[in-house]
């Protein structure tokens, strides 16, 4: 067992422990957001033939060399080629075909002129400017070349990949199964929603926060309710959940108090404890274990602590469980927008909102940074790490940070992107700078 690792060390240890779940073919229409479980090489060119990008006329560029307003060139129209039809004529000198968007280029033709740059009748078309060979032609394989790598294994299937798979006639790509991730709350103080709160009781919020995080990851959350602070009851609940799920997340009972019984319950069922506590605030209290290859993530009962530990420690391993190739958390420079006045004996994770208003990435802190302040996580999309041993941090200090990938809306607004992981988008942003 490892005690008080840094969160980065714990993150790496879990990544080395986890393997992706099983795979299977899924109909393409149901593949949005799924993780590709095979490397795909293009079996055909896209487009599969030279085609026109718009409505116009296709002809031989050599016949337009001297075309001008003073010296117009007139062509005889051989046929009309809709997008759904193959051409029937080979174009010769002085000949053209009317062509519509997406239609194949006929033999002999090597340039397309749009309607609006011509004068035409039912049988002729006249040009007033020369064309270059290849002008306004979308070439065979211009989008995807046969034999090119279409996608590596582990790629999330987004709109672009969906369309590309369809273009390759792949009706059922092989994808990773959606992992089933169990969620169990512990604590005798927890009350189900819909009930009044007696003094000393609280509603179970962690169950729903974890379900949102798990669902946003692309996994299937399985809720197991709550159990009281009793080692045997917790062990029985863990045993049941592990028999039905690929991973189990518990919240509560992982510190060192008299009623912190989750580590004891894990050991009761024969789990090997990997990590008990990390050097992180909030999120120091945690207990990670493994049994029969399945990961148990014991997180704090304090709402903000459980969520920050999830992002800082558990998330990369859970990405790997889902089959993703981009598992590791990518860190980058983040400038603190406002002074943070507390010292940080341990590594501290500050949470807040990305701000690109002056062209650089700044972190604007949320209203509260305490362990139990779950409302301060509403809309957060960015975190930064204050190194252990730091005193108060002044505005303008550059820290290492990472995006909270599962909270995308604010970052989309800032960079105008509609998809993709935060880290990928931000590194594109850095290159533009």
N, C-alpha and C positions, 0 to 999 in steps of 0.2 A: 504494500500500500504506500502511496505517495501522499505526503501531507504538506500543505501550503506550497504547492508548485505555483509558478506564475501562471496566469491564465493562458499565455501562449504555449507554455510547456504542457499544460493540461490539454489544450486544444490539439497539439501535435500527437500526444499519447492516444487520445480518442480516435483521431484520424487513422492511426496505425492499427487500431483494433477493429474498425468497422469494414465490412465488405458490402457491396450492393446486393439488393434483393434479386429475386428471379426475374425472368424475362418472358415475353410472349408477344405474338402478333396482335395488333389492334387495328380495326378499321380506321382509315385515315381521317375520316370526319370526326372521330372521337379522340384524336391525338393532340389537340391543342394543349400545350403546356407539358406534355409527356416528355420523357427523357429517352432519346434514341439509344438503343442497345446494340447497334451494329455500325461499323464504318460503311458508308455508302459511296460507291464510285459511279459516276454517271454512265449509263449504258447507251445513251443516245444524245445527239446534239439538240440543244434548245437555242433558237428555233430549229426545227428539223430541215428547213429549206430557206433559201434567200427569199425575203418577203418585203412588201412595201409597208412603210410606217404610217402612211396616210392615203387618202383618196387622191388620185391624179392620173398621170400617164407614164407608162414605161416605154423606153425607146433606147436607141444606141447613142451614147454620148458623142461618138465620132461624127455623127450627122449634125451636131449643133455647134461645131467649132466656130463658125463665122456668124452665128445668130446675133441679131441686134434689132433695135427699133427700125433702123434704116434697111436692114437686111433680114426680115423675119424668115423663119424656116417652117414649112408646113409638112405635116406627116399624115399619112393615111391610116385611119383607125381600123385595125384588123378584127378586134373583138373586145368584149368586156369581160374582165376576170374578177368575179366576186371572191370573197375570202374563202368560201367553201368549195371552190372549183379549181381544177388544174387547168393551165393554159393549153390551148390546142394548136397554136401557131408558133413557129420560130420567126423572130423578127429579123427582117432584112433592111436594106438601105431604104430610108424614107418611110419606114413603117413604125407604128406605135400601137399599144393596146391600152384601153382604159383599164385602170387597176384600182381596186378598193383596198382599204386598210386591212393588212394581214394576209392579203392574197400572195401566192407564189410568183416570183419573177419568171417570165417566160424565157426560153432559150433565145440567145441573141440580144436580149435587153440587158443593159448595164447601168441605167440611171432612171430615176423617177422624178418627175416634176409635178408639184401640186397644182390642182385645178386653177387656183387663183393667180398663178403666174402664166396663164395661157389664155388664148382665145380659141374657142372650139365650136364645132357643129356636130351633127350626128355622125359625120363620116371623116372629119378632119380635126386636127389640133395644131395650133401655130405657136411657136416659141419665139422669144425676143432676147433671150440671153443663153449663152452656152452652158452646158452641164459638164461636170467632170465624171469620168468613169467611176462607178461605185457610189455616186452621190444619191443620198436618200434611199439607200438600200440597207435593210437589216440583214446581216450576213448569217448564214447557217452557222450555228454554234456560237454566236456572238454572246449569248447569255451564259450557256454552259457547254463546254466541250466534252464530247464523249471521252471517257477515260479519266476525266478530272475528278478530284476528290469533292464530292458533293457535301459531305458532312462527316466529321469524326464521331466516333462513339462517345456518348455522354452529352451530346448537344441537346439543349432544350428545344422542342419543336415549336417555333413561332410562326407567324404568318408567312415569312419568306421561305422557311424550310418546308412548310406545308405545301405552298404552291410549287416549290421545286420538286418535292416528292411526287406530286400529281403530274408534273411535266415529265417525269421518268416512268409514269404508269405504275407507281408503287402503291397498291391499294391497301396493303396491310403491313406497314413497317414493323420491325421488331423493336419493342420498347420495354423499358423496365417496369415491372409491376409497381403500383403505388403502394409504398410501405404502409402498414397499419401501425400507428403509433398510439399506444395506450396512454391515458392521462388519469392519474389517481391523486386525489387530494388527501392529506392526512391532517388530523387535528380535531380534538374533541370540541373545540369552540366553533366548528363550522356548521352553518345552517343552510338548508336548501333554499333556493329562491322561491318566493311565494309565501314564505312564512315570516311572521313578525320576529323581531330580535329580542330575546330576553337579555338582561344585563349580562355582559361577559361573553356574548356570542357575536359572531360576524357572519356575513354571507360569504360563500365560497366564490371568490372572483378569479382565483388562479386557474381554475378548471377552464373557464371561458377564454381567458387570455392565451393559455397554452393551445387551446383548440384553434384559435385564430392564427397563431404562429405556425402550427403544424399544417393547417389547411393552406396557408399562404406558401408554404414550402412545396406543396404539390403532393403531400402525403395524406392519408386518411386518418383523421383523429377518431379515437375510440374512447368514449368517456366511461369511467368506472366509478364515478361518484366520489364519496369521501368515506374515510374510516377513522375511528377514534384513535387516540394515542395509546395504542396497545400493540406490543411487538408481535404477538401471535396474529392479531387481526390484520395488521399491516402485511405480515409475511404471507398470510393466506390470500390477501387481495393481490399481492405482487405475483404469487404463484399462478393464480388464475389468469391475470392479464398477460403474463409471459407465454402462457400456453396458447393464447389467441392472437398475439401481436408480435411484430418484429422488434420493437423497442418499447420501453416503458418510461414515461416521465412521471415522477412523483414530485409533489410540492409539500414542504413542511417536514419538520422533525430531523433536520440534518446538521444542526449545530451541536453543542456539547452540554445542553441542559438535561435535567432529569427526564423530561418528556420528549427528548429528541431520540426517537427509537427507530428511525428508518434504516440507518446503517446496521443496527442489530438485526432488524428484520431481513435485510439483504443477506447477511451472513447466515441466518437461520435456514434460508432456502439453498445454501451452498454457493452463493455468488462470490466472486473474487472482487474485492474492493480495489479499484485502480487509483482513485483520487479521493481524498477527504479534506476538502477545503482548498481554496486557491487564494493567491495574493491579489485580491481585487475588491474594490468597494465602489458601488454596492455589488453584491454577488459572492462575497467571500465564503459563506456557508453553502456547501454542496457536497454531494457524495456520488461518485460515479463508480459503477461496478459492471461486471459482465458475468453472465451465466449461460453456458451452452451456446456461446457465440452471440448472445443477445445483450444489447446494452441497456443498462438501467441508469437513468439520469435522475438523481435525487437533487432537487433544487430547493431553494429556500422557500419558506412560507410567506416571507415578505414579498409583496407583489413586484415592486421595482427590482428587487434583488434577483428574483427568479427570471425575469425577462432579460435583464442585462447579462446574467450568467448564460442564459440560453444563447444570446447573440455572440458573446465573447468566447464561450467554450464549446457548447454542444452543436451549434449550427453547422460548422464545417463537416463534422462526422455525419450529421443527418443528411447533408447534401450528398455525401458519398453513399450513404444508404440508398438514396433515391437514384443513384447511378450517374450523378452529374460529374463532368470532368473538371469544372471550375469549383473545386471544393474549398480551397483555402481562402481565408479572408485576406483581401488585398488592402494594405494600409497605404496612406499617402499623407502629404502635408495638409494640415488644417489650421487656420488662424483663428484664435479665440477672439470673438467680437467684443466681449465685456469681461471685466475682471472677475475671477473666481477667488473668493476671499479665504477659503479654508485651506489648511495644510493637508498633505496627502502622505501619511506614513506608509500606506500601501498603494499599489497602482490603483488609480481612481478612474472610473469611466464616466465622463461627462456626456450627457445626452442633450439633444436639442435639434435645431432646424438649420438646414443648409441655406446660405445666403450668398448669391452671386452678384449682388447689386452693384458692386464696384469692379466686377470683372475677375475677382479672385474668390476662392472658396473660404467662407467664414462660417464658424459655428456660433449660432445664437442660442444661448442656453435656455432650456425650458424653465418654468417658474420655480420648480423645486427639484432637488437632486437626492432626496432622502430615500431610504430603503423601502418605505411603505407608500410612497407617493405615486400611485399608478396613474393618476390623472395627468401627471406631468409628462407621461409618455404619449399622450394623444397627439398624433400627427408628427411625432419625431421621426427624422429620417437620417440622422447623422450622430456619430459618437466620436469622442476623442479621448485619448489616454493621457492622463497626467502621471508622469513617472513616480514610482515610489520614492519617498524622501523629499518630495517637493514641498515648498512653502506655498503661500498664496500665489496664484498665477495671474499676471497682468494682461490686460487687453493687448492684442497684437502679438502675443506669444504664439509661436508655431508649434503645434503638437502633431503626433501621429494619430490619424483617425481612420474610420471606415464607415461605409454607408450601412444603415439598417435596411437591408435589401427588401424586406417584406413590407415596408411602408413607402410606397413609390410616389405618391401623388405630388408631394412638394418638389421632388427632384425633377419630375416630368415637367412641372410648371417652370422650373428654373432653366432647364436646358432644352425644353421643347421636344423631348423625345417621348415616344409612346410605348417603348418596351425595352427589354434587355436589362442586364444586371447593372446596378449603380456603378460598380467598379469599372465595368467595361465602358460605360458612357463617360465617366469622369476621365478615364485615361485618354479617350478620344478628345475630350475637352482640353486636356493638358497639351496634347500634340498640336491642337489648333493654336494654342497660345505660343 
